[in-house]
Amino acid sequence: MKKLRFFFFLLITQLISFTPAYAKTVYVTNTNDIPLRSKESNKARVISLLPIGTPVEVLNENVKTGFSHIQLIDGMQGFIASKNTLLTPPSQTQPGIISKNLGSLQSENSTLKAEMAKLKIAVTPDTPLEQSLATERDRLDRELTEIKKSASNQIQIKDERDKLQEEVVNVKRELEQLKLENNALKDGAAQDWFLYGGFLSLAGVFLGFILPKLAWRRKNNWDRF
């Protein structure tokens, strides 16, 4: 019986030793997403980004490095800065977060103003950037002028080509008309020659019929004398 109690005591002791003594649930809080790193260092590889309000389980916390070994709901583990965790879910309206957001926005606004001032100074007259922009603008204007001129020339060439094509069509029509008229004249001349030939043939027949009779009459008249 004593052996059984001793065995049971050892089993409970082992179970307690395997149970994480530090495990607790905390929530990510910051103005930006928190990087989940592979090691306890700000230079370690980032394996994920945790948005504000993400619940994580702290497996261990190292006070010296300021990092906590945490585990996500899906089982992924890594290290985040302990200062970026809260025991309660953060609210976007908390004064601390509002102050951080306001400070971040003000810093970003100041940075943008400084960049805008630099740009204004850079594009003032007689500065290298302004001269470079002016040169580029002039180059683009020349290219645009050349493109417009080329387009105008192409349109003019097209119009001239269309006119020439129309003239060629008209000349072809006139040529066909002349050919028809020439053929008609040839046919008319052939008909005229045919009529002339027929007329001459008839005249020859008529003379051949009349001349012998006239000669016979003259002979009879001479015989009477």
C-alpha positions as CSV (number, residue, x, y, z in Angstrom):
1,M,0.0,0.0,0.0
2,K,2.9,2.3,0.8
3,K,4.5,1.5,-2.5
4,L,1.3,2.4,-4.3
5,R,1.0,5.8,-2.5
6,F,4.7,6.5,-3.3
7,F,4.1,5.7,-7.0
8,F,1.1,7.9,-7.1
9,F,3.0,10.8,-5.4
10,L,5.8,10.5,-8.0
11,L,3.3,10.5,-10.9
12,I,1.7,13.7,-9.6
13,T,5.1,15.3,-9.1
14,Q,6.0,14.5,-12.7
15,L,2.7,15.9,-14.0
16,I,3.3,19.1,-12.1
17,S,6.8,19.4,-13.4
18,F,5.6,19.2,-17.0
19,T,2.8,21.8,-16.5
20,P,4.0,25.3,-17.4
21,A,4.2,27.3,-14.3
22,Y,4.3,30.7,-16.1
23,A,1.7,30.2,-18.7
24,K,-0.8,33.1,-18.9
25,T,-2.8,34.8,-21.6
26,V,-1.9,38.4,-22.5
27,Y,-2.9,40.7,-25.4
28,V,-0.8,42.5,-27.9
29,T,-1.0,46.3,-27.7
30,N,0.8,49.0,-29.7
31,T,0.1,51.6,-32.4
32,N,1.5,49.3,-35.1
33,D,1.7,45.6,-35.7
34,I,4.1,43.8,-33.4
35,P,6.8,41.6,-35.0
36,L,7.0,38.0,-33.8
37,R,10.7,37.1,-33.9
38,S,12.5,33.8,-33.9
39,K,14.9,34.8,-31.1
40,E,15.1,37.2,-28.2
41,S,16.6,40.1,-30.2
42,N,15.3,43.0,-32.1
43,K,17.6,41.9,-35.0
44,A,16.2,38.4,-35.1
45,R,14.2,37.2,-38.1
46,V,10.6,38.3,-38.1
47,I,8.3,35.3,-38.6
48,S,5.0,37.1,-38.3
49,L,3.2,40.4,-37.5
50,L,0.7,40.5,-34.6
51,P,-2.0,43.1,-34.9
52,I,-3.3,45.0,-31.8
53,G,-5.6,42.9,-29.6
54,T,-4.1,39.5,-30.6
55,P,-4.4,37.1,-27.6
56,V,-1.2,35.1,-26.9
57,E,0.0,32.7,-24.2
58,V,3.2,33.6,-22.4
59,L,5.3,30.5,-21.9
60,N,8.2,32.3,-20.4
61,E,9.3,35.9,-19.7
62,N,13.0,37.0,-19.7
63,V,13.4,40.1,-17.6
64,K,17.0,40.7,-18.7
65,T,16.3,40.7,-22.4
66,G,12.8,42.2,-22.1
67,F,11.3,39.5,-24.3
68,S,8.5,37.0,-23.7
69,H,8.4,33.5,-25.2
70,I,4.8,33.3,-26.5
71,Q,2.5,30.9,-28.3
72,L,-0.4,31.8,-30.6
73,I,-3.8,30.1,-30.8
74,D,-2.7,28.2,-33.9
75,G,0.4,26.8,-32.1
76,M,3.0,29.2,-33.6
77,Q,5.7,30.2,-31.1
78,G,8.1,33.1,-31.0
79,F,9.4,36.1,-29.1
80,I,7.9,39.6,-28.6
81,A,8.8,42.5,-26.4
82,S,7.1,42.2,-23.1
83,K,6.3,45.9,-23.0
84,N,3.9,45.4,-25.9
85,T,1.5,43.1,-23.9
86,L,-1.4,43.8,-21.6
87,L,-3.4,41.5,-19.3
88,T,-6.7,42.9,-20.7
89,P,-7.7,43.4,-24.3
90,P,-6.6,46.9,-25.4
91,S,-9.1,49.5,-26.5
92,Q,-8.4,52.0,-29.3
93,T,-9.8,54.7,-27.1
94,Q,-7.4,54.1,-24.2
95,P,-5.5,57.3,-23.4
96,G,-2.1,55.7,-23.8
97,I,-2.9,54.4,-27.3
98,I,-4.5,57.7,-28.3
99,S,-1.4,59.5,-27.2
100,K,0.8,57.1,-29.1
101,N,-1.3,57.4,-32.2
102,L,-1.3,61.2,-32.0
103,G,2.4,61.3,-31.5
104,S,2.9,59.0,-34.5
105,L,0.6,61.1,-36.6
106,Q,2.4,64.3,-35.6
107,S,5.8,62.8,-36.3
108,E,4.6,61.7,-39.8
109,N,3.1,65.1,-40.4
110,S,6.4,66.8,-39.5
111,T,8.3,64.4,-41.8
112,L,5.9,65.1,-44.7
113,K,6.2,68.9,-44.1
114,A,10.0,68.7,-44.2
115,E,9.9,66.7,-47.5
116,M,7.4,69.2,-49.0
117,A,9.7,72.0,-48.0
118,K,12.7,70.2,-49.7
119,L,10.7,69.7,-52.8
120,K,9.7,73.4,-53.0
121,I,13.3,74.4,-52.6
122,A,14.4,71.9,-55.2
123,V,12.0,73.2,-57.9
124,T,12.6,76.9,-57.3
125,P,14.1,78.8,-60.4
126,D,17.7,78.3,-61.3
127,T,18.1,75.2,-59.2
128,P,19.6,72.0,-60.8
129,L,16.3,70.1,-60.5
130,E,14.3,73.0,-62.0
131,Q,16.7,73.3,-64.9
132,S,16.5,69.5,-65.4
133,L,12.7,69.6,-65.4
134,A,12.7,72.6,-67.8
135,T,15.1,70.7,-70.2
136,E,12.9,67.7,-70.1
137,R,9.8,69.8,-70.6
138,D,11.4,71.4,-73.7
139,R,12.4,68.0,-75.1
140,L,8.9,66.7,-74.7
141,D,7.5,69.8,-76.4
142,R,9.8,69.3,-79.3
143,E,8.8,65.7,-79.6
144,L,5.2,66.6,-79.5
145,T,5.7,69.2,-82.2
146,E,7.4,66.6,-84.4
147,I,4.7,64.1,-83.8
148,K,2.0,66.7,-84.7
149,K,4.0,67.7,-87.9
150,S,4.4,64.1,-88.9
151,A,0.7,63.4,-88.3
152,S,-0.1,66.5,-90.4
153,N,2.2,65.3,-93.2
154,Q,0.7,61.9,-93.2
155,I,-2.8,63.4,-93.5
156,Q,-1.7,65.6,-96.4
157,I,0.0,62.6,-98.1
158,K,-3.2,60.6,-97.7
159,D,-5.3,63.4,-99.2
160,E,-3.0,63.7,-102.2
161,R,-3.0,60.0,-102.7
162,D,-6.8,60.0,-102.6
163,K,-6.9,62.8,-105.2
164,L,-4.5,60.9,-107.4
165,Q,-6.5,57.8,-107.2
166,E,-9.6,59.7,-108.1
167,E,-7.8,61.3,-111.1
168,V,-6.6,57.9,-112.3
169,V,-10.1,56.5,-112.1
170,N,-11.4,59.5,-114.2
171,V,-8.6,59.0,-116.7
172,K,-9.4,55.3,-117.1
173,R,-13.1,56.2,-117.6
174,E,-12.1,58.8,-120.3
175,L,-9.9,56.2,-122.0
176,E,-12.6,53.7,-122.1
177,Q,-15.0,56.3,-123.6
178,L,-12.4,57.2,-126.2
179,K,-12.0,53.5,-127.1
180,L,-15.7,53.2,-127.5
181,E,-15.9,56.3,-129.7
182,N,-12.9,55.1,-131.8
183,N,-14.5,51.7,-132.3
184,A,-17.7,53.5,-133.3
185,L,-15.8,55.6,-135.8
186,K,-14.1,52.6,-137.3
187,D,-17.4,50.8,-137.7
188,G,-18.9,54.0,-139.3
189,A,-15.9,54.3,-141.8
190,A,-16.3,50.6,-142.7
191,Q,-19.9,51.1,-143.4
192,D,-19.2,54.2,-145.5
193,W,-16.6,52.3,-147.6
194,F,-19.1,49.5,-148.0
195,L,-21.7,51.9,-149.3
196,Y,-19.2,53.6,-151.6
197,G,-18.2,50.3,-153.0
198,G,-21.8,49.3,-153.6
199,F,-22.4,52.6,-155.3
200,L,-19.4,52.3,-157.5
201,S,-20.4,48.7,-158.4
202,L,-23.9,49.9,-159.4
203,A,-22.4,52.8,-161.4
204,G,-20.2,50.3,-163.2
205,V,-23.1,48.0,-164.0
206,F,-25.2,51.0,-165.2
207,L,-22.3,52.3,-167.4
208,G,-21.7,48.8,-168.7
209,F,-25.3,48.6,-169.7
210,I,-25.7,52.2,-171.2
211,L,-22.4,52.7,-173.0
212,P,-22.9,49.8,-175.6
213,K,-26.2,51.2,-176.5
214,L,-24.9,54.7,-177.0
215,A,-22.1,53.3,-179.2
216,W,-24.6,51.3,-181.3
217,R,-26.7,54.4,-181.8
218,R,-23.8,56.6,-182.9
219,K,-22.7,53.9,-185.4
220,N,-26.2,53.8,-187.0
221,N,-26.2,57.6,-187.3
222,W,-22.8,57.6,-189.1
223,D,-24.1,54.9,-191.5
224,R,-27.0,57.1,-192.5
225,F,-24.7,59.9,-193.6
